[in-house]
Amino acid sequence: MAVLLHRLGHGAYRHRKLVLGIWLFVLAALITCVGVFGSKLDDRFSVPGTESQRALDSLSKTLPEASGASAQIVFTAPEGHRVTEAPYAAAIARAVAEADRAPQVSEVVDPQSSGAVSGDRTTAIVQIQYPVQTAEVRTSSVDVIQDAARTAETDGLRTSVGGSVFNSKGVHVGPSEIIGVAVALLVLVVTFGSLLAAGMALLPALIGVAVGLAGLLALAPAVSVSSTAVTLALMLGLAVGIDYVLFILSRHRQQLARGTDPKESVALAVGTAGSAVVFAGITVIIALSALSVIGIPFLTTMGLGAAGAVLVAVLAAITLVPAVAGFAGSRLAPKPGTRAARRAADAEGATGRTTLGTRWTKWVIAKPLLTVLAVAGILVTLALPVMDLRLALPDNGAAPHASTERKAYDTISEKFGPGFNGPLLVLAETDDGTAEASSQAGAQVAEKLSTLKNVKAVLPPQPTGDPTQSVITVLPASGPDSVRTDQLVRDIREAAPDLRDDTGASVAVTGTTAVNIDVSNRLSDSLLPFVAIVVGLSLLLLMIVFRSLVIPVKAAVGFLLSVGASLGLVVAVFQWGWLADVLGVPHSGPVVSFLPIILIGVLFGLAMDYEVFLVSGMREEWAHTGRARQSVVDGARHSVRVVTAAALIMFTVFAGFFPLDDSLIKPIAFALAVGVAIDAFAVRMTLVPAVLALAGRGAWWLPARLDRILPDLDVEGSSLQKAAPAAPAEAEHKNPEPVS
């Protein structure tokens, strides 16, 4: 791999104008495709093969409004008045008529018809149904509904608008993300000691992010792409893109400081650091692509979209970096006597000074057993809340307090009960093809369902376009994300055989709440197998890279500690509500159901990334000197500073998405930010050196037979480093690389 990448670096440097032109052409073409064909996003959750999804698919044909998007207008009378009073009833009637004229609306149900008037007569709900999914509802239609609500406010009513049409949709890019990029630039400037080098590190990363994001949006007309998938791709593409460029460019500048010819230097950097970038990128891509085996389209798109963004980031790092470096030539070399030049010399051990990374490593391995026990103890303690982990998909109850959908959700919960926000649909089907038999069976089913525990109300059966079907709405006494609602779904399904025997109707539980429960249950069931696959993959890959048994086991255990601690903090903040007010978390409740799997997939790749860059230097020193303990210290000197900068950049990028008022993105951003910080600083820079110091020479042992079987990927590019020519510094100054 190293030889191939070395040649690629040479070619990209030599044909830099062509390489840059190709990237810009691809970007322009993708942006054109997005502009011409549009980029409608689809935020539907579906679980193919489940009872809820099969029933929902059936209803989409026989009763489209039952499976489509919905909206609600919640009316509250002034204090001391009731919505049933003539002026307010007239205002509600006008709002109903106005909403009924909104585009795409199939049905508007007034409160008197549906009975959606609170017991104290102070609140009423107008239900609005669409025959299409949320992603297909036009903004103009939602605007009409909001205008209808505002009109009622002029008559003295307080209104709020909610429903599934207000679920998150769209790409989130705002000031916090821009600040994140600005902080990343600042870290690059401090790391390189050069504004030119920092800018040239950011340019390839931003071009790669733009191409990856435009490519994903260009696929939206043909493939269901969610807004969360786009945001995750943006988040990951930006974070790993900057990191990968940083690794290659920092190696290039170190070699330039030694006097290596710029063309050979960048090729050598791509062959060595670039090999590690490719390896790290492949691990992230594999882990994210593995999300597709779970069988949930929403998660499959998210995983493949993020994997595509990482792939583009890798390609940008190994092609655009040498091309851009070609335009700068020798100007990227640290100037003699500058701080950047001294740091480069320190990293090579040429000055005899002790770097911060070296001092830290010496301190860590001074008492390695104590370090291991302390770090492991802290991480295990942070992971304890995971024992109480509950998974669910967020609804409008997790929206910001000031949003109209959250106000509607809270008002409905208070006046009608939490179950009104998460009704269950029970599809009853009979073998008898007559509407009369279906209606009679549906009524019997409804009567029996009303006797189940945690059922607050059961509405009369509603016929569909199929005479054998009827739909029964069940209102739980608990909210949609409650364990009791989950249990009610199980109870109805367990009672299905008895209901068929008694009524002659087959029943299936569906609706948004049931589908979300099925998504969460499938993800919960997939969590442990997915962890086993990822850990097994890490053991195999690191065994191949480092020709060792101890290092893969240590890396896998460290990875599990990082994931456990990160998830523990997520549970404490988002589920238990610790520091929720301080951090601006609007709702405490179950954790987003796909967060653990996303965290495992992403953190796995990043952990392998830092592992390779840190341990490869230690292995190289061990190969040269044969001194186990000293090789840990000397190896850390080469990479600690760069890995620290990379971790800070990635933390900043992820943290930049945390302020978003998005119930899906906020916890994911938090989990990835703290996960990167824990894995980089607590595990890779602290636990890893301590374990290697404890293991001594045994850390680098691999049975001879296994050594012969495993392929040699040469991720560190050791063959290139042995053969690489190093031009004297004088020659570099006499023949500077021309800038084109």
ABEGO torsion letter per residue (X at the ends): XAAAAAAAAAAAAAAAAAAAAAAAAAAAAAAAAAAAAEBBBBABBBBBGBAAAAAAAAAAAABAAAABBBBBBBBBBBBGBBAABAAAAAAAAAAAAAAAABBGBABBBBAAAAGBBBAAGABBBBBBBBABBAAABBAAAAAAAAAAAAAAAAAGBBBBBBEAAABBBEBBBBAAAAAAAAAAAAAAAAAAGBAAAAAAAAAAAAAAAAAAAAAAAAAAAABBBBAAAAAAAAAAAAAAAAAAAAAAAAAAAAAAAAGBBAAAAAAAAAAAAAAAAAAAAAAAAAAAAAAAAAGBAAAAAAAAAAAAAAAAAAAAAAAAAAAAAAAAEAAABBBBGBAAAAAAAAAAGAAGBBBAAAAAAAAAAABAAAAAAAAAAAAAAAAAAAAABBBBBBBAAABBAABAAAAAAAAAAAAAEAAAABBBBBBBBBABABAAAAAAAAAAAAAAAAABBGBABBBBBBBBABAABBBBBBBBABBAABAAAAAAAAAAAAAAAAAAAAAGBBBBBBEAAAAAAAAAAAAAAAAAAAAAAAAAAAAAAAAAAAGBAAAAAAAAAAAAAAAAAAAAAAAAAAAAGBGAAAAGBABBEBBBAAAAAAAAAAAAAAAAAAAAAAAAAAAAAAAAAGBAAAAAAAAAAAAAAAAAAAAAAAAAAAAAAAABBBAAAAAAAAAAAAAAAAAAAAAAAAAAAAAAAAAEAAAABBBAAAAAABBBAGAAGAAAAAABBBBBAAAAAABBBBBX
